[in-house]
């Protein structure tokens, strides 16, 4: 079993957590879903493809990206705030 960590936008309450959990558990290959509302991170265990997980969340109204991509974007824009100054936003 592999696990994927996602950064999910738009979660603000327990009802959001329930909707996200249900949307992911409905997918084939998902065996475990752990949601951290405060950080917006969701850990998904199983054999489901990351793109399928992201599409299901988007359809449920919660845009997301893999946490690895979120970290890369933060690193890429650090130093200028992503203003396109050329120092790191290439």
Secondary structure as UniProt FT lines:
FT   STRAND          2..8
FT   HELIX           14..25
FT   TURN            28..29
FT   STRAND          30..36
FT   TURN            37..40
FT   STRAND          41..46
FT   HELIX           50..59
FT   TURN            60..61
FT   STRAND          64..66
FT   HELIX           67..77
FT   TURN            78..82
//
